Every structure is written in structure tokens, then in C-alpha cells.
Amino acid sequence: MGGVASGTDAIALGLRACGIGPGDEVLLPANTFVATLIGVLRAGATPVLVDCDGDTALIDLAAAAAAISARTRAIVPVHLYGQMVAPDALQRFASQHDLLIFEDAAQAHLAQRQGYRAGAVGVAAAFSFYPSKNLGALGDGGMVLTNTDAIAQKLRSLRNYGAAHKYYHTEATGTNSRLDTLQAAVLALKLPHLEQWNQARNQMASRYDYSLQPLAEYGIHPLRNQSGPGHVYHLYVVRVTAACPLDRDTLQQALAAAGIQTGIHYPIPCHLQPAFQDLGYDLGDFPQAERLSQEIVSLPMYPGLSETQVQQVVHRLRVALEMAVNLPTLNSLAH
Ligand SMILES: *Cc1c(COP(=O)(O)O)cnc(C)c1O
């Protein structure tokens, strides 16, 4: 275990501590926050993007298998929105193809699935403590988890100017990446509450699931999520599908007019970002990731969210949708 300055550093330095670098291909989902991709690039490795499952938004391992080459060394599964990529399938995939698993657990502190915690599936894992994460500091912070001593030692050297021990430097590409002391103090105070905060998120997600059921007829669908307490709902995401009478923008505006803030995580998949055009991908390469980027909306989700607030969000959605469906009828009656 080693604290670092950010989640991005945790990925970049963590991968390097695992021996991943130039010449190595690393699989990662196209629909993640760009920091996953930036971390892989900063490790010096070659990112290979992979499409996701259109219902769960998690990396599609069949698509990952199709992207493997002789140079593929690792997979970086992203436990997106607080839900882990299924560990048994992931480990089977990795051992079948002789790949190392490096988890991006930036959105999944304490998430659980099939008896595993996020961060305990692969050889190492990256966490972020950016303020908006489930466990957030007051500023930036990150951490690499591993139970391999050699990886932990290499990480501690890389984050500390490449020093093997004090004033003795063995890594030319070491850097300064500390978990700031004040941030660490804040995290130590918040950590005992994390489990309870995650539970609160999970409970409100169940309320959303239940209350949103009637909106399925309007083409509004939550992502397909694991049941039970293991999903820590960093975000609660619904899809506004083509069957919906209102487009996503209009729905978001209707909620905003009622003082309800929503988000899109993320509006542009990594392969369509201007910065990464030289990776050689194109529109159409990852159809599920592209479709999801057009459909997804993140509804309010945080530990203090109340059941009443969840009802209000769903109520506002329903009113907007009913108006959109009924308005044409009312107009025709007026003639
Ligand atoms: C936040 C985040 C990161 C990056 O963490 P920082 O601390 O902001 O550098 C990486 N991956 C995912 C999936 C994230 O959500």
C-alpha cells in the first residue's frame, strides 16, 4: 500500500511498479474518465481501448479478448460508477491470456462482488481521493494497493524521487508524488464512516430502482446493476433511450428548472477525445460506449440524499415525461 498525490499518479506509477512500460499493450475500457487512459500513457505503455457491455457499462471481456495481441501485458478494468467488474470472469480472462490485472478502483472504495473487495482482485489497484469520490479528501490524493512486496517497494521508490532508500536513487524516472499529510489526516477521519456512507448510497439507489420502474414505459432505464450491498454507487446512472419522448437535454433542463442538478459521466468516450486522435480510433469503433455516452444521465447521489429527495427527482422526471406525451393530445383537443 502506498499513498500518492492523485488517482492518475496511482495508475501511472502503479502500472510502472508492476513492470508495465514502453512496448507493453494495456487493455482498458473506452468509456472511462480520461484519467485511466492518461495513467496508462504516462506509464509509457500503449493503450488498447475496448468497448463496454451496453447494459452494465462495464468493460466487455469478449471485446477485450478480440483486442489481444502478442504484446498485450495487462488489463485495467474500471469499476465504473461503484460497481466492480465481475472478479471471477476477470480472473479467468486474465489467466487464460496470461495478463496482469491492474484495477482502476477510483470510483469503488469498499465495493464488493463475489467475495472480493475492489482492489483485491488484481496484482495491484489504484484509488483516488479526489473530493468527489466516495472517500474524498479536501484536495487531491491517491493510493496504490498491492499485496506484492516487490511492487510496493518499487512504487515507494517511484513516488519518492526514485530513491531505494534515503539519498540513494536507483530509478531515473522517479518523481515526487506524495499523499499530502493534511489530506491524509482528513482521510483518516473520514475512513471510519465510509462503509456507512456507501450503505446510504446503496439504499437510495434501491429507492431509485423501485421508483423508476414505471418510467420504463417512457424509455428511461437504470443501468443493469448487481443486487445487494456490494455496489457503492459512486454515481447513479440512468439511460434515456431512443424510446423516450423527450431528449436527454430537455429532461436535464426540466430537472434543473426544479433545482435538481444532474451530470453526464462521460459525454465523450476516450477514443473520440481530440487529445487522443493519434491513437487511431474512429467514430463507430466502440458502438456501445458511443451509444451510452448519448443516453446516460447521472441523477443526484450522495450519502445525505433522502428518500423524499429521490421521490422528488423521480416525480419531476415523470411530470416532464407525461407532459411531453400528453401535450400533443391536448393541442389537438383545442382545435
Ligand atoms: C477520478 C478518477 C481517476 C483519477 O483520479 P484523480 O485523483 O482525479 O487523478 C481515474 N479513474 C477514474 C475512473 C476516476 O473516476
The ligand as an ORCA input file, in Angstrom:
! r2SCAN-3c Opt
* xyz 0 1
  C     -11.230     10.193    -10.607
  C     -10.789      9.079    -11.448
  C      -9.437      8.894    -11.775
  C      -8.367      9.895    -11.481
  O      -8.218     10.265    -10.161
  P      -7.569     11.691     -9.818
  O      -7.374     11.601     -8.336
  O      -8.549     12.731    -10.207
  O      -6.296     11.800    -10.562
  C      -9.085      7.764    -12.510
  N     -10.013      6.887    -12.918
  C     -11.319      7.041    -12.636
  C     -12.289      6.006    -13.116
  C     -11.756      8.140    -11.911
  O     -13.057      8.294    -11.665
*
